[in-house]
Amino acid sequence: MYLAHFGLTQLPFGITPDTEFIYPSRSHLEGINLLHFTLASGEGFVKVVGEIGTGKTLLCRNFLAELGPEWKAAYLPNPQMEPRAFLREVADDLGTADGAPEAAHVVKRLNTRLLELARTGKKVVLCIDEAQTMPRLTLESLRLLSNLETEKRKLLHIVLFGQPELDEMLAVHSARQLRQRIAFHHQLKHLDSDEVNNYVEQRLRIAGHSGDPIFEPVAVKLLTKAAGGTPRLINILSHKAMLLAFGEGQLHILPHHIKSAAQDTEGAVSKLGWWPW
């Protein structure tokens, strides 16, 4: 690959969420701060929504990594299951899977387990990634979990991470009870041109680059336009552009590298117009 060519020690633009490469954009920081505030205030239910590739999973993992020792976390990366299986999965994550499989029995065991954890000073948060894939009945079954509380506070905090389709699912009349329980909401935004430049430079630096920028300023502007500020697309296009530059023996990413990468990538803006390079 191009690692030695550009003086890197690892690939800078992988598409697998990696907290080592996390970039603190304004929207990301707002989301992290909101999640911590929500948990500290004991509100119990929060939703984070963003388009494909805007970094929801990375935000979730970063949030879980920042939780203190007083927290016990359950994480469901794939909640596309029927209600009973979903509840049993949550129970398994919290250490109380054994017992009758019926939903009422599972919820009762969960309540007992949460009370045990509360007595030891532990607080519990359930993070559900890709929440828009949940069947409607499973999504509505979250009300059973949000009911688990003492007279003073919620026993279980719930954080939903999902694509905009999640908002559409919650907007229907039948979901109004669950919708009204969501205390806070955060919308992950795309990166602007300044953030894209800083994002690219940070990832290259973490990957081992030192010295002058590899991406020419006009190339960064084209990258911003082609990717629409979406981190995942930025990674895909940057990786392809670096491969093209490596193939040409170039040490810098030029506008035509970005244009060629965009034309080869579904979801990217491939018609980038004329630039006076």
Secondary structure, 3 states (H helix, E strand, C coil): CCHHHHCCCCCCCCCCCCHHHCCCCHHHHHHHHHHHHHHHHCCCEEEEECCCCCCHHHHHHHHHHHCCCCEEEEEECCCCCCHHHHHHHHHHHCCCCCCCCCHHHHHHHHHHHHHHHHHCCCEEEEEECCHHHCCHHHHHCHHHHHCCECCCCECCEEEEEECCHHHHHHHCHHHHHHHCCCCEEEECCCCCHHHHHHHHHHHHHHCCCCCCCCECHHHHHHHHHHHCCCHHHHHHHHHHHHHHHHHHCCCCECHHHHHHHHHCCCCCCCCCCCCCC
